[in-house]
Amino acid sequence: MKKITCYPLVVFLCFFVLFSIPVWAQLTIGQYEDEAPFRTWNTFGIPTASAVGMGETQFALVADSSATGINPARLTSLPKFSCSLNGSYTAASLDKYAIVNTGVLASEGNSAMGIYALDFAGATYAYKGWAVGISIGLLENYDRPSQKSDYVLGGEVLYLFEFKQTGLLRNYNLSLAREFGDWISFGIGMNYVVGSMEKTVVENMYYSGVTISDRKKHEFKGFYVNGGLAADVDEKLTIAAVFRTPYSKEAESESNLRYDSPQGNTDIRIDATAKNKYKQPLVLGIGVDYRFSPQLRVASDVSYFHWSSYSVTYFDEEIKREFKSIIKVSGGFEYMGSFRLFQQNIRMPIRVGLSYDPQPVKEPTTHYMYYTLGFGLYWQRLQLDAGAMFGNEKGSGRDLYGRKIAITLSYFL
């Protein structure tokens, strides 16, 4: 945990002057606003281990039931029945987030945290050119590194400041796909999102008996449609196109501000409720999967996120977000090797990839460059995949990093 510097008078004034109206319009907004997904703004579906190992390439080349939330057209290319379970570890460092380094708290260096999650489970079934899929996944995570600062004199705590933020967004998907002829398929998915986020700031001035607290809680919900096309141009080339509709992520929100001074016989509370809205962007993408041979293939994706339309309504005020639309590019290679173990044939794909992931914040202009690798062990109907990506942010001068490791277990029938 990084050491933070807190100015009690500044905090007091912020709570009872700035926080009486939405404060975020006045502060210096960093890359990680409260509603930002952890690690990167650019999320589309839940990439499982095989995609992570190839730079999160996932439009034309989908190896498991994660196709439901990415390109449901690829469900028709899976076996008659499939199911997958994915676990991940995601880590990132942060400079500006919430009230840290945005006007109230100052930290010495970057903060960092890691998150373990069972973030995807899905199943698909195909029959006579039709395919259906269901899945549940962790779409976004809003956790932030907690901060704590105290002042101790003579072994007694005279002052304590604490900050904590947690939250997540789950996605429930139902997809349907249809194959037309032997070379083209179309799929569409219905997605219901639900989640919550809670942020707490508490300042205890034990020397004067004063406690100042700010608690905000949001219950999210939303609905969007995703879909795609996939065309097997020939035995070597597959091309794909995908989309995600724009939608409003709405939140039933509560704000509870309190100033409590028992010694002064004072207890001031300010409670408010509102329906916040976060307008999510349209996403479009194209992907290519080319097979040089049965053992060697290359795949690439290009994604467009229409972040310039992003807007936030926070406790009845339109919050300005200086965002720009971005294009994300990823690609990777896969080599399918094999070996014999206990007289059984084991296939072992080996993957490497790159991902260029620009962030939508206009100032400063930043991007992450990820290097990825992965492998799998395929035995009869079971597939075990592992993938990892390691990247650093460029542009802000803050030396931020992002990491992700994913493991997927799939069964095919």
ABEGO torsion letter per residue (X at the ends): XBBBBBBAAAAAAAAAAAAABBAAAABBBBABBAABBBGBABBBEBBBAAAAAAGGBAAABBABAAAAAABAAAAAABBABBBBBBBBBBBBBBABBEABGAGABBBBEBBBBBBBBBABBBBBBBBGGBBBBBBBBBABBABBBBBBBBBBBGGBBABBBBBBBBEBBBBBBBBBBBBBEAABBBBBBBBBBBBBBBBBBBBBBAAAGBBBBBBBBBBBBBBBBBBBBBBBABAABBBBBBBBBBBBBBBBBBBBBBBBBAAAGBBBBBBBBBBBBBBBBBBBBBBBBBBABAABBBBBBBBBBBAAABBBBBGGBBBBBBBBBBBBBBBBBBBBBBBBBGGBBBBBBBBBBBBBBBBABAOBBBBBBBBBBBBBBBBEABBBBBBBBBBBBBGAGAGBBBBBBBBBBBBBX
